[in-house]
Amino acid sequence: MKFLSRLQKHLHIRPKTVIYVEMLILSILCLCFFLTGTDRGLAVMSQAAGLAHGAGTLWEQVVGNATGSNAETEEGSQEKAAKKDYIKWVDFTVTCEAMNQAFRYDVDTCQSPIHLNWVNLLAYLGTRYGGDFSKYKPEHMTAIAEKLKNGETTMEELTKDLKYYSYYREAYGAVLDGMVGQFQAEIPASEAPAAYLPSGVAGGTENDPSTVWVTKYGLKAFSPIAKGFPYSDFDDFGAARSYGFKRQHLGHDMMGQVGTPVIAVESGYVEAMGWNQYGGWRLGIRSFDKKRYYYYAHLRKNYPYQSNLQVGSFVQAGDVIGYLGRTGYSSTENTNNIDEPHLHFGLELIFDESQKDSNNEIWVSCYELVKFLHLNQCETVKVEGTKEWTRVYGTKDPAVPEDSASQHLPPE
C-alpha cells in the first residue's frame, strides 16, 4: 500500500483512515479471487482495476501539482486532446417518414445538375430540431429542398453559421451513409431495358438469359427479415432487461417464426460469430468503412448460420446470413431459453476503435430505421435438400473491396 503511505504523508491523512481504506481494498481483492471466472467476478475485477488506475492517476496529480513534475507541454496537451476528438454519443431519433422523404429527394435528383444528398437534408433538419425529430414536418424539408434544387442557396451557405451541423452530419452519416448509392442489381429479363439485353428487345425474348445485371442508384441496404416472412415489432429500445444483470435493451426485437431467413442489411465482413450467453447464437457484421457494427442474435438452434460463413467472410447486402430462432439466456451452448422466437437486431456506431467492446459503446435505436428498410426486402428461395434459403436475385455493392474474389479477409 505504498500509494496510501505516500498520500498520507503529503495530505496528512489520519492513520486510522489509512487502515480502513487498506482493509476495504483487501476485502475487494479477496472477493475478486473467489468470483474469478464468473461474469459477476469479472465485472468486479474490472471495477477494481478501474479504481486502481484511478488511484494511480490521483497520486500523479497530487504529487505533480505539489512538485510541478507533472506539467505537460502545451503541444503535448493539444496532441492528446486531438486524439480523443471523436463523437462519444448519438441519439438517433430520425423518423421513417423523414428518411423516406429525404431518400426520395436524393434518388429523384441523382442525375440532376444539383444532387440533393439525403443525409445532408436530415442533418440540416436535425441541427434545426436539436436532434428531436418529433418536431419534424414534411413541409420543413420541402421548403429547404426546393430552394436547393432551384439554386437559390447551397447546403454550405445554409450551414455555415450552424455550430452543430458538422456533428449531426457525422452522426447521421455514421448510421446512413452506407445505405444509398450506386450498385449493380440482378433483375428478371422481363423487367430489363432493351440496352441490357442481347436481343435489344425490351422485356426480352426466349433467346435472352433469364436474368441480367443492371446499374442502379437507390437503396442498397435491406430489411433484416426476408421478403414474405411475417414479423411483428414495436419500439423496445432502452426497455429493461434483467437476465444476468439489470440493463437496458440496446437493440430492436423482431418477433417471427423459427427458421425465417435473416438478411445482411449492409455489405461488410463477419467480425464475430458464435455463442454468447445473452444473445445465444449471434453474428456481428462490420461495414467496410468500419463505422457500423450490425448485431444479429438469438439465431436458430442447431443450424444458426448460412453454411458458407466464417469469421472474416465478406457478405453482400441482401445475402442470407442466418436463421431466426430463440437461443440464448444460458451459459450452456445451443440452448433455447428465449420464450418467443425473434431476431435481436442491433446497430453500434464506431467513431474510434477504442469504443468497440468497451463501456463507451454507442448503440442506436433501429425501430424507425427498420420501418424505412422495409422498402427493400430480399426475395429468397429454399435450397432443396438442405435447411438453407438463398436469395433469388444478387447485387454487387461497390463498397465490397475489388480484391474480394476469395470473399474472405486475409489473416492479420
C-alpha positions in Angstrom: 0.0 0.0 0.0 2.8 2.4 -0.9 0.3 4.7 -2.6 -1.7 5.2 0.7 1.5 5.8 2.7 2.7 8.5 0.3 -0.8 10.0 0.2 -0.9 10.1 4.0 2.5 11.8 4.1 1.6 14.5 1.6 -2.0 15.2 2.6 -1.7 14.5 6.3 -4.4 11.8 6.4 -5.0 10.2 9.8 -3.5 6.7 10.3 -6.9 5.2 11.2 -8.4 6.4 7.9 -5.5 4.7 6.0 -6.1 1.4 7.9 -9.8 1.5 6.9 -9.0 2.1 3.3 -6.4 -0.7 3.2 -8.9 -3.1 4.7 -11.5 -2.2 2.1 -9.1 -2.8 -0.8 -8.0 -6.1 0.7 -11.7 -7.2 1.0 -12.4 -6.3 -2.6 -9.3 -8.3 -3.8 -10.5 -11.3 -1.7 -13.9 -11.1 -3.3 -12.4 -10.9 -6.8 -10.4 -14.1 -6.0 -13.4 -16.1 -5.1 -15.5 -14.8 -8.0 -12.8 -15.3 -10.7 -14.2 -17.0 -13.8 -17.8 -15.8 -13.2 -19.4 -12.9 -15.1 -20.0 -11.0 -11.8 -16.4 -11.7 -10.7 -15.1 -10.3 -14.0 -17.3 -7.2 -13.6 -16.0 -6.7 -10.0 -12.4 -7.2 -11.1 -12.9 -4.7 -13.9 -14.2 -2.1 -11.4 -11.3 -2.9 -9.1 -8.8 -2.3 -11.9 -10.5 0.9 -12.7 -10.2 2.0 -9.0 -6.5 1.1 -9.0 -5.9 3.0 -12.2 -7.8 6.0 -10.8 -5.7 5.8 -7.6 -2.5 5.9 -9.6 -3.8 8.9 -11.6 -4.8 10.7 -8.4 -1.3 10.2 -6.9 0.3 11.6 -10.1 -1.9 14.6 -10.0 -1.4 15.2 -6.3 2.4 14.9 -6.4 2.6 16.6 -9.8 0.7 19.6 -8.6 2.8 19.8 -5.4 6.2 19.5 -7.1 5.5 20.7 -10.7 6.9 17.4 -12.1 3.6 16.5 -13.8 3.4 19.6 -16.0 2.6 18.9 -19.7 3.8 21.0 -22.6 1.1 22.9 -24.5 1.9 20.9 -27.6 1.5 17.6 -25.8 -1.8 18.6 -24.3 -3.1 19.6 -27.7 -2.0 16.4 -29.3 -3.7 14.4 -26.5 -6.9 16.3 -27.0 -6.8 15.8 -30.8 -6.6 12.0 -30.3 -9.8 12.0 -28.3 -11.7 14.3 -30.5 -14.4 12.0 -31.7 -18.1 11.6 -31.2 -19.0 10.0 -27.8 -22.8 9.7 -28.0 -25.6 9.6 -30.7 -29.3 9.8 -30.1 -30.8 8.7 -33.4 -34.4 9.9 -33.5 -34.9 10.4 -37.3 -38.3 9.1 -38.2 -39.1 6.7 -41.1 -41.2 9.4 -42.7 -38.3 11.9 -42.7 -35.9 9.3 -44.0 -38.3 8.3 -46.8 -38.8 11.9 -47.9 -35.1 12.7 -47.9 -34.4 9.4 -49.7 -36.9 10.3 -52.5 -35.2 13.7 -53.0 -31.8 12.0 -53.2 -33.0 9.5 -55.8 -35.1 11.9 -57.8 -32.1 14.3 -58.2 -29.3 11.8 -58.7 -28.9 12.7 -62.4 -29.7 16.4 -62.0 -27.2 19.2 -62.0 -27.9 19.7 -58.3 -28.0 16.4 -56.5 -29.5 16.5 -53.0 -27.8 14.2 -50.5 -30.4 12.7 -48.2 -28.1 12.6 -45.2 -27.3 16.3 -45.6 -31.0 17.1 -45.6 -31.6 15.1 -42.5 -28.6 16.5 -40.7 -29.7 20.1 -41.5 -33.2 19.4 -40.0 -31.6 17.6 -37.1 -29.5 20.6 -36.4 -32.6 22.8 -36.5 -34.5 20.5 -34.3 -31.7 19.9 -31.8 -31.9 16.3 -32.7 -35.5 15.9 -31.8 -37.4 14.7 -34.8 -40.8 14.8 -33.0 -40.7 18.4 -34.4 -40.4 17.1 -38.0 -43.0 18.2 -40.6 -42.7 17.3 -44.3 -43.1 20.9 -45.3 -39.9 21.8 -43.4 -37.9 19.5 -45.7 -39.8 20.5 -48.8 -39.1 24.2 -48.3 -35.3 23.7 -48.0 -35.1 21.0 -50.7 -36.9 23.2 -53.3 -34.5 26.1 -52.5 -31.6 23.9 -53.1 -33.0 22.4 -56.3 -33.7 25.8 -57.7 -30.2 27.0 -57.0 -31.4 29.7 -54.6 -28.9 28.6 -52.0 -26.4 25.8 -51.2 -26.0 23.5 -48.3 -22.7 25.1 -47.5 -24.4 28.5 -47.3 -27.2 27.2 -45.2 -25.0 25.6 -42.7 -22.0 27.9 -42.4 -23.4 29.5 -39.2 -24.9 26.3 -37.7 -22.5 25.4 -35.0 -23.6 21.8 -34.6 -24.3 20.8 -38.2 -21.0 19.1 -38.6 -21.8 16.9 -35.5 -25.2 15.9 -36.9 -23.8 15.3 -40.4 -21.1 12.9 -39.0 -23.5 11.2 -36.5 -26.3 10.6 -39.1 -23.8 9.7 -41.7 -22.4 7.1 -39.5 -25.8 5.5 -39.5 -27.0 6.1 -43.1 -24.0 6.8 -45.4 -23.7 3.2 -46.5 -27.3 2.6 -47.4 -27.9 4.7 -50.5 -25.8 4.9 -53.7 -24.9 3.2 -57.0 -24.8 -0.6 -57.2 -25.4 -3.4 -59.7 -28.6 -5.5 -59.4 -29.7 -8.7 -61.0 -33.2 -8.5 -62.4 -35.5 -10.6 -64.5 -35.1 -10.2 -68.2 -38.8 -9.3 -68.4 -38.1 -6.1 -66.4 -34.8 -5.2 -68.2 -34.4 -2.2 -70.6 -33.6 -3.1 -74.1 -30.0 -1.8 -73.8 -29.2 -4.5 -71.2 -30.4 -7.5 -73.3 -28.5 -9.3 -76.1 -31.6 -9.2 -78.3 -32.1 -5.5 -77.8 -35.8 -6.0 -77.2 -37.3 -4.5 -74.1 -38.8 -7.3 -71.9 -36.5 -9.9 -73.5 -37.0 -12.8 -75.9 -36.8 -16.5 -75.5 -33.2 -16.4 -76.6 -32.2 -13.9 -73.8 -30.9 -15.0 -70.4 -33.5 -15.3 -67.7 -31.8 -12.5 -65.7 -29.5 -9.6 -66.4 -27.3 -7.2 -64.4 -28.2 -3.5 -64.5 -26.7 -0.5 -62.8 -29.0 1.3 -60.4 -28.9 4.2 -57.9 -31.0 3.9 -54.8 -31.5 2.0 -51.6 -28.8 -0.7 -51.5 -29.5 -1.7 -47.8 -32.1 -4.4 -47.0 -34.6 -5.2 -44.3 -33.1 -7.8 -41.9 -36.1 -10.1 -42.5 -36.6 -11.8 -45.8 -39.5 -10.9 -48.1 -42.7 -12.8 -47.5 -41.9 -13.9 -43.9 -44.1 -12.3 -41.3 -42.8 -10.5 -38.2 -44.1 -8.1 -35.6 -42.2 -5.4 -33.7 -42.5 -2.3 -31.5 -40.2 0.4 -30.2 -38.4 -1.5 -27.4 -35.0 0.3 -27.4 -34.0 1.1 -23.9 -36.5 -1.3 -22.3 -35.4 -3.1 -19.1 -33.7 -6.4 -19.2 -32.8 -8.5 -16.1 -31.1 -11.8 -17.2 -27.6 -11.8 -15.7 -27.9 -8.2 -14.5 -30.2 -5.3 -14.8 -29.6 -3.3 -18.0 -31.2 -1.6 -21.0 -32.2 -3.3 -24.2 -29.8 -1.9 -26.8 -31.4 -3.4 -29.9 -34.6 -4.0 -31.8 -36.6 -7.3 -31.4 -38.4 -8.6 -34.5 -40.8 -11.4 -33.5 -41.2 -14.1 -36.1 -41.1 -17.8 -37.0 -38.2 -20.1 -36.2 -36.2 -20.6 -39.4 -37.1 -17.3 -41.0 -34.1 -16.2 -43.2 -32.1 -13.3 -41.7 -30.7 -10.9 -44.2 -27.5 -8.8 -44.2 -28.6 -5.2 -44.0 -25.4 -3.8 -45.4 -22.4 -5.2 -47.2 -19.5 -6.0 -44.8 -17.4 -8.7 -43.2 -18.1 -11.1 -40.4 -16.4 -9.8 -37.3 -18.0 -12.0 -34.6 -19.6 -15.4 -34.8 -20.5 -18.0 -32.2 -22.2 -18.5 -28.9 -22.9 -15.7 -26.3 -24.9 -16.5 -23.2 -27.1 -13.4 -23.7 -27.5 -13.4 -27.4 -27.3 -17.1 -28.0 -26.0 -17.9 -31.5 -25.1 -14.5 -32.8 -23.4 -12.8 -35.7 -21.6 -9.5 -35.9 -21.0 -7.9 -39.3 -18.8 -4.8 -39.7 -19.3 -2.3 -42.5 -16.3 -1.9 -44.8 -15.9 1.7 -43.6 -15.8 0.3 -40.1 -18.3 2.8 -38.8 -21.2 0.3 -38.3 -21.4 -3.0 -36.5 -24.6 -4.9 -37.1 -25.5 -7.4 -34.5 -27.9 -10.3 -35.2 -28.8 -12.5 -32.2 -31.0 -15.4 -30.9 -30.4 -17.3 -34.1 -31.8 -20.8 -34.7 -30.8 -23.8 -32.6 -28.6 -26.4 -34.3 -28.4 -24.5 -37.6 -28.0 -20.8 -36.9 -25.8 -19.6 -39.8 -25.6 -19.9 -43.5 -23.1 -22.7 -44.1 -20.6 -20.6 -46.2 -19.9 -18.1 -43.4 -17.0 -17.9 -41.0 -15.2 -15.0 -39.2 -13.7 -12.8 -42.0 -16.2 -13.8 -44.7 -17.4 -11.0 -46.9 -21.2 -10.6 -47.4 -23.1 -8.5 -49.9 -26.2 -6.6 -48.7 -29.2 -8.8 -49.2 -27.3 -12.1 -48.6 -28.9 -14.7 -46.3 -26.7 -14.9 -43.3 -28.6 -16.9 -40.7 -32.0 -18.0 -39.4 -34.3 -16.6 -36.7 -34.6 -18.6 -33.5 -34.8 -18.3 -29.7 -31.4 -19.3 -28.4 -29.7 -17.5 -25.6 -30.0 -16.6 -21.9 -27.9 -19.6 -21.0 -24.2 -20.3 -20.4 -24.8 -23.7 -22.0 -24.2 -23.6 -25.7 -27.0 -24.2 -28.2 -29.8 -23.7 -25.6 -33.3 -22.4 -26.4 -34.1 -20.2 -23.4 -35.9 -17.3 -25.1 -39.7 -17.5 -24.7 -40.7 -16.0 -28.0 -38.7 -16.6 -31.2 -37.3 -13.3 -32.5 -34.4 -11.7 -34.2 -32.5 -9.2 -32.0 -31.2 -6.6 -34.4 -28.7 -4.1 -33.1 -26.6 -1.3 -34.6 -23.5 0.0 -33.0 -21.7 3.1 -34.2 -17.9 3.3 -34.0 -16.1 6.6 -34.3 -12.9 5.4 -32.7 -11.8 1.8 -32.3 -11.4 2.2 -28.6 -15.2 2.4 -28.4 -15.6 -1.2 -29.6 -16.2 -3.8 -26.8 -15.9 -1.1 -24.1 -18.1 0.7 -21.6 -18.4 3.5 -24.1 -20.3 1.7 -26.9 -22.8 3.7 -28.9 -25.9 1.7 -29.8 -28.8 3.5 -31.6 -32.5 2.8 -31.8 -33.3 0.8 -35.0 -37.2 0.9 -34.8 -37.7 3.8 -37.4 -34.7 2.6 -39.5 -36.2 -0.9 -39.8 -39.5 0.6 -40.9 -37.7 2.5 -43.6 -35.7 -0.6 -44.7 -39.0 -2.4 -45.3 -38.9 -0.6 -48.7 -36.2 -3.1 -49.7 -36.9 -6.7 -48.8 -34.8 -9.6 -50.2 -36.7 -12.3 -52.0 -35.4 -15.8 -51.1 -35.9 -19.4 -52.2 -35.5 -22.7 -50.3 -32.4 -24.7 -51.3 -33.8 -28.2 -51.8 -32.4 -31.0 -49.7 -31.0 -28.5 -47.1 -32.1 -26.3 -44.2 -31.0 -23.2 -46.1 -32.5 -20.5 -48.1 -30.7 -18.3 -50.7 -31.5 -15.0 -52.4 -33.2 -15.1 -55.8 -31.5 -12.0 -57.3 -28.0 -10.9 -56.5 -26.5 -7.4 -56.0 -22.9 -6.1 -56.4 -22.0 -3.4 -54.0 -19.0 -1.2 -54.9 -18.3 -0.9 -51.2 -17.1 -4.6 -51.3 -13.3 -4.5 -52.0 -12.4 -5.3 -55.6 -9.9 -8.0 -54.4 -12.7 -9.9 -52.7 -12.6 -12.9 -55.1 -11.8 -15.1 -52.1 -14.8 -13.5 -50.2 -12.7 -13.6 -47.0 -10.4 -11.2 -45.1 -6.8 -12.2 -45.2 -5.3 -13.2 -41.8 -3.8 -10.4 -39.8 
